[in-house]
């Protein structure tokens, strides 16, 4: 089988990039030939990329690069059996290739990219895609209810914790300082990750006698605001901004942390959704044996066995977050139990073999049935049970 993967970004660190790299790694490990065409590259790959990369190496997404990408995609010929659109932004090209070349295509829905309003081209491409993969049950619900994607064409395919990271071991430190870690893009539009809530909890934890440090990996336009907030609260010396790091440096930070904390909120304001489609970093942290404190909305709850591998909190509630961190800080045995449970949780529910088999099932089924809209019985076993949302307007129920 030969597959063409279209994506916005392939190299670099991020949920979209990592999912695309996982797809390529999984397919190539099963002797599937994969060509990858991306609009741009944003950094080094997190995983070995055995597929043939045909994308642009530029780091900025210019109009010229987009035009070159579209032209290269439309030159794809019938030698491909399947096109995988790893982001909804490139789904319209998948539809055009299908119309011109007769090649079926699959689209991946991650999170806010498919939760809200979409233009006609993207919405149409989603609705008529041969299959649509959702990275979480929450995103599958949104695809069905917001975008009207036929439920028979939906399938949830959770990502795997990247093997290059998951094979690492944690460092057991002897000092009594509790190390908190967040790995996030510090952009103004990503404030839903609630790094500021964690910073606001630090003075309360320190006042309670907890020795603590907070490490933030990532960079972006919101970093100056967070730095100023830490200084204003008198905890500037307790917060370390590591900026962008290499994969090996990221692994080192996971090994050193005690609690991974990113209490993201999921909400809709002014018609714009914010939140985690799933939260791959939760899985990465759990693979290292870290306790995970995640947000209680969006796809984040699907990454944590609440009370077993970690806890879910409301990222807007500083008091609730402080209380939970205080409990974890004072109970090393609890952290140890949750950490061990997290490793097993990731291994059984988010393992690479499971991901690979799920992707191969979709690829072979699509190739065998082409444009048929109705899935087989085998496919139906993996279809999400899409439910109607409840709760307050503008926010998904937790």
N, C-alpha and C positions, 0 to 999 in steps of 0.2 A: 504494500500500500504506500502511496505517496501523498503527503499532506502539505498544503501551503498554509502557514499561519500568518495572519495579518494582525498587527498590533500598533498601538500608539508609541509605546516604549518597550524595549526588550531588556537591554542591559540596565544595571543600576539596582538600587534598593527601593522597594515599594511593593504594595500588594499586587498591583497589576503586573509589574515586571516579574515578581517571584512566581505568580501563578502561571504566567506564560512560560517561564523557564522550567517549571515543574512539568507542564504539559509536554514540552519538547524532550525533557529528560526521560519522562515516562514512555513516550512513544518510541524514541530511539532505542531505549533499553529492550523494546520488544521487536527490534529490527524493522521498524517503520521508518521510511525516509521522510525527513521533515525539512522544508525550506522556510525560513523565517524572514518576513519582510516587515520592517518597522519604520515609522516616520522618523524617529530619532533615537539616539542612545544617550543615557543620562549617567553612565558610570560603569564600573566593572560588573560582571555577572556574579550573582550570589552562588550559582551552581555551575558546574562544568556544562557547557552548551554543545552537545554533540551534533546538533542540527547544522545545516548550512545557513549562515546568516547573510541575507541579501540586503539588509536595511542600511540606512544612512548612519554615519558615525557622528554627525553633528549633535550638539547638545541643546540647540535651540530649534523650536518648531516654527520655522518661517513658512511663508506662503509658497515659496519656491520648493521647499522640501516637501510640503504637502502635495504639490502638483506632481513632483517627481515620484512620490510614493503612489499616488493614484494611477499615474501612467504605468508604473511598473506592475501594479496589481492587475490592471486591466489587460496587460500583455500576457497574463497567465494563460496557459493553454490546456488542452484536455489531458495532459499527462498526469494531472493531479486527480486523485479520487475524492478529495474532501478539502474544503477550506474551513479553517478555524479562525473566527474573528474574536480575538482575545479581549476586545473592548467594543462597546456599542458604537463608539465613534467611527469605527471602520466597518460596521455591519452593512451600511448601504453599498459599499464596494463588494461585499460578499454577495449581495442580492444581484448586482449588475453582472458579476462573473457567472452566477447561476443562469441568468437570462441569456448571456452571450455564449457561454461555454457548456452549460448543462451540468455544472459541478455543484453538488449539494453543499450547504454551509451550516456551521454551528456557531452560535454567538454565546459569549460568556458575559453574564451580568454580575457585577461585583457589589455595588452598594448605591451610593447617591447618584452614580452615573445612570441608573435605571429606575430610581425611586420616584423622581418628579416628572415634570412635563418634558416631553421630548419633541423635537421637530418631526415633521411628517416623514422625512426619509428614514430617520432612525427608528421611529415607531413602526413604520411599515416593514422595515427589514427585520425587526424583532418578531413581529406577528407572523411573518411567512417563513421564518427560518426553519430548517429541517428539525433542529433541536435547539433549545436554549438551556445552557448550563447556568445554575445559580450557585454561588459560593456558600450560601446559607439558606436555611428554611425561611428566614425573614425576607431575604431578597427574592426568593421564589414567590412568596406571598405578594410582594409588591409588584413583581412582574405580571402576575395573574390579575391582580386587582387594579393596579394603576395603568399598566400598559396593555391590558387585555390579551396577553399572550395565552393561546390555548393551553389549558392545563395538561393535555396529553403530550405536549411537546416539551414540557418542563422537566428538568431533572436536577436535583441537588447533588453537587459533587464538591464535597469539602476539600480544601487544599490539604496537603501534607506538611508537617513541620519539615523544613528543608533538611535533607540528610546530612549536608555538610555541617550543619549546626547541631542537629540532634545527636550526633555521635560524640559530641564533646561531653566532658564531665565537669561538675561544679567544683569550685575550690572551697574547702571547709576552713574557714578562718577561725582563729582563736580569740580575737578581740570581741568585745561586747557591743560594738557599734552596729546598729541595724541599718543595712543599706537598702534603700529603695531605688528602683530603676523604672524609667519610662523611655520607650523608644518611639519617637513620633516625629512627624513633619510639623515644624513649628511655624506654620503659616497662619495668617490672620483668619483665613476661612476654615482652619482646623482647630479652632478654640474649643470645639465640642469634646476634645480629648481631655480637657480639664486638668492640665498641668498646674494651672493657677489654684485649683481647689486643693491639690496636694501641697503646694507651697503655703497656702493659708492654714493647713493643718499642722505644719511644722512647729510654729511657736507653742501650740497647745501640747504637742508631744514632748517638746523640750522642757516645758514647764512641769510636765509630769515626771521628769527625771529620765527620759529616754535618750540615750546616746544614739544619734541618728545622722545620716547623710543621705542626700537625694541626688541621684545622677540622672541627667537628661541627655539622651543621645538623639541627635537630630538638629536641624537648623531651619531658619526661615524668618520671615518678616515679623513674627510675633515674639522672637527672642528678646529684643530690647525691652518690651513690656514686661515679660516674665522676670527678666533680670532686675528691672526697677522695682517690681513688686517684692521680690525676695529681699532687696536692700531696705525697702520701706518697712518691712515687717521685722527687720533685724535678723534675718536668717540667711543673708547673702553668703556667709562663710560655710553654710551647711549645704548649699546647692552648687553642684558642679555641672556646667554645660559643656558636654564633650563635643558638640558639633557633629559633623559628618565623620563617620568612621569606616574603616575597611571591614570586610566580613570577619577577619580574624580578630580585629579589635572588638567588634560587636560580640563575638563569642566570648571573649574575655570578660566583657561587662556582664553578660548573662551568668557566667560562672561565679562572679564575685557578689552578685546581688542576693538578698534574702527574700525580698518581696517585690514582685513586679506589679506596679500600680498604674493603671490608666483607666480611671472611672468615667469613661466617655458617656455623654448623654445623646439621646436620639430625639430629635424634635423637628418640627416644620415651622419655619418663621417666614412670613411673607411669601409663601409658596415655595420656599427653598428648603430642602431637606438637609439635615446634618446628622452624622452618626456613623457607626461602624457597620459595614456590610457583613463582616465577620470579625476581623482583628487577628491577622496572622501572627503578630508579635505575642499575643496571649499563648498561642501554641508553641512558639519558639521558647518562651520563658518556661512553660510547663515541661518541655522536653529536657530542660536543664535542671529540673527539680526545684524550681522556684515556686513559691506560693503566688497565685495570681489574684489580684484585686481588680475586677473588671466592672464596666458599667452595666446597668441593669436593663438597658434598652437596645434596640437594633439586633444585629446578629451576635453581639458579644456574649450573651448568655449561653449560646450554643457551644462556646469554647471552654466553659467552666462547669464542672459538676459542683454546684453551689453547696458549700459546707464540707466538701470532700477534697477537691483539688484547689479550692480557692473560695472566694466570696464575691457576691454581686452587691454593688452599692449604687445609690443615686449620686451621680457626680456633682450635683448642685448642692448637696447637703454636707457641709464641712464637718458638722458635728458627728454625723453617721460615719464618715470616712475616718475621722480622728479616733472614734471609739473602736472601730475595727482594727486600725493600725496599732492602737494601744494594746488591744487584746493579743494580736500577733506578736508584738514586741515582747510582751511579758510571758509568752508561752512558747519557748523554743521547741518543745516536744510536739506541739500542734503544727508548727511550721514544718517540722521534719516529716510528720505523717502526711500532711497535705502535699509536700514536695514529692514524696515517694508515690503517692496516689496520682499526682499529675503526670509523672513519667509514664506510668502504666496507662493512664487515660489517653495520652497522646499516641502511645504505641498501638493500642487496640482500636481507637476510633479515628485517628488521623495519621495512620501509618502510610508510608510511601507505596507499599504493595497494594493497599486498598484503593488508594487514589489511582494508581496505574491501571488496575483492573477495571475500575469504574469508567475511566476515560477510554480504554480499549473497547469496552462493551458498547459505548456510544458510537465510537468510530466505526466499528465493524457493522453495527446495526444500521447506521446511516448509509454506509456503502452498499449494504445488501438490499435496502429498501428504497434508496434514492429519495424521492420527494414525498413518499407516503406520509400522511399526517398522523395516522394512528400507530402508536407504538406496539411492539410485540408484548406478549405476556411477560417475558423476561424483563423488558424495559419497565413495565408497569410496576414491578416489585420495587423499583427505585424511585418512583414518582412521588413528589411531595404531596402531603395532605394539606391542600390549601384551605385556609380558614378565613372567615370574615373578620376584619379588625374591629376591636372594641376599645372603649376608653375615651378620653377627652379629645376634643378636636385639635388637630395639629400635632398630636403626639401618639406614638405607637404604644399599646399596652405592654407593660413589663411582666 
